[in-house]
């Protein structure tokens, strides 16, 4: 491995970090909001809402993420919905994130002992209030590790956006392949950048877990 | 009598399993009623029907003039609507076997959460009330402790203070000493005894026969989903009429029914200065809890 080539590759690949992080951040925010909504639908008393949530999870966890991206980028324009590559990718990643994180959030909520909501109900609190103040804060501690796992997967999966022409890090890496016929150095650099980003995510997640820890 | 609680024809089934088979009783304002009986007799289910944590499948419950549930001629059940249920629950404090304190909140925050959110009390008023209540259960110095840093006895005393913060007209106690070490039960019972002396109306499901004898005005003995026998505490516990009551008391007391002189709880017996518990001084700590966090 030629370290000079490694250093030369860094700025070329890093130019795609903006697109990578943009897709990741938007998909995580939109997807998590959707996941919360889906998990509350799944736990609601309404059968239609339950079935919607179940159907959503079945569909978007059951087909490959790549197909979601292809659909948003190539198929929707034929239906008259035209997205830029980045937006199409964000749509696909958000659907994926909502479907996976909904399961994580739901299992976090149901892992909170029923005595907690009973005590809150017995005190006269509304469901909306005790979900927000009592149940979800306790669920966050439980859901954080699998939530982080999915978030890390999402970050790495943004490299699939290469295939819908988003100029993110993996696409720029391939550009080095074809322009300079250098492979090992750019691949090494790309891997290190992803590893750095996922490490930051793990640290942030540990911080959130710590903030929500139970004092014993 | 001025009935605060009226329960009539109460039934509860889970599918084919009939847990309550027609329960009738009244609780007068200021009365302390103990409910005893073997496990599986329906005591807890009956208690949970009163604030609708369980929905009865038959019968009528009225609390403080409000209809909790009622059964129509055709057998269909009618429950108070959501808003009414919340109003009824404000009137009814409940203390659970397993405390059910909110583990992510301090002792004080556990107490102030409902007054602030349900009654709209200001933070400073709620904190004043919370500190007063913590002081009354002997835990003024544990305001900032988290539940898991407290002993079982301390947690249950916080749970009682939390229920009292809503200024309920009725308190329900569901085997509140069953999940704590036996030597810590006394500190909980002492708080309850004090509450009874202050005139609180209390419905107490318990296995503590000496507490029932000492504090309750009336005892209900339940078995297999019915009230088998009821009467003044002393009469029922010392001279039960029904053979099932006699057999139960014999089993739990491991001997003949109680005699007249072995039934009172004193501070000395529970192992700490009960007189100090409610005084202005720093309370005596009966056991070593975890350190303050």
Interface residues (C-beta under 8 A of the other chain):
Chain A: X113 X115 X116 X118 X119 X120 X121 X122 X123 X124 X125 X126 X129 X133 X134 X137 X138 X141 X212 X214 X215 X216
Chain B: X51 X53 X86 X87 X89 X90 X92 X93 X94 X96 X98 X100 X101 X102 X103 X104 X113 X114 X117 X118 X146 X148 X149 X159 X162 X163 X166 X290 X293
